[in-house]
Amino acid sequence: MKKQLPSTMNDSIVTEYLQALLSSGQKKEHHETKDLLEYIDQLEQQFGILISEMQELRRTVEQLQNPQTRSRLKEPIDKVNIVLTNGKNKVAEIKTNMIDSMKQSLSDMKKRGKDATIKAIDTLHIKNALQSINKVLAQSYHSMNQFSLTVNQITNEIRSAKRNMKNIGRIMLGQQPITYTLDTSRLNLIQKATHSIINHIGHIGNHTQKILSKFNNLQKQSVKQDLKLLDNRKKEFKKPKKEMIR
């Protein structure tokens, strides 16, 4: 059974910050922040599951009889595992930075007095971090697809091993051909696990892309609001001048 990571929602600072948003009437910000925190928790959990799946895949590769095949498949697995571990660390960093920002916002609010409004945390650095994580997922997805092609190639090589010149020579000498027949069934298991991991990475990547799209939409709305406010200020600034001309 996979170990469940502690929820960020149970952190005392997070609870206090979300309550402060509600108390100051910032329901939209409360909803968006809560959704983001829940997603970050899920993302960290999913990275942990992916890493476990990669470790299980490596253990299956270790059971292969052919030492060359083992070596050929272990290297790309180890590389992807490092990339995924870095991705999980980035997610943990996002959580830490978010909680630090909430702590600072609460501190600033308390300094201004009990009637002060809590300031919503800046999400720009979160968006940048998620873009970096999205690149990690894209890189892992590509690497595992290449790994799948390699597994297919090796499987075909083993199946045609009896037909290669070296084994023809062994058969003519009355020796058993080197076929590594047990490896074929294990390679089938490896391929099945690889496809599952590829689908898993793709699912996480799609979800992350949706979150990034939300960030982009929020930024567009914010820019439109700023432009509208600026336009209204310009109109207000021009009004006294027209009255003076009259």
Sequence and secondary structure as in RCSB ss.txt:
>XXXX:A:sequence
MKKQLPSTMNDSIVTEYLQALLSSGQKKEHHETKDLLEYIDQLEQQFGILISEMQELRRTVEQLQNPQTRSRLKE
PIDKVNIVLTNGKNKVAEIKTNMIDSMKQSLSDMKKRGKDATIKAIDTLHIKNALQSINKVLAQSYHSMNQFSLT
VNQITNEIRSAKRNMKNIGRIMLGQQPITYTLDTSRLNLIQKATHSIINHIGHIGNHTQKILSKFNNLQKQSVKQ
DLKLLDNRKKEFKKPKKEMIR
>XXXX:A:secstr
       GGG HHHHHHHHHHHHTT HHHHHHHHHHHHHHHHHHHHHHHHHHHHHHHHHHHHT S HHHHHHHHH
HHHHHHHHHHHHHHHHHHHHHHHHHHHHHHHHHHHHH TT        HHHHHHHHHHHHHHHHHHHHHHHHHHH
HHHHHHHHHTGGGSHHHHHHHHTT      HHHHHHHHHHHHHHHHHHHHHHHHHHHHHHHHHHHHHHHHHHHHH
HHHHHHHHHHHHHHHHHHHH 
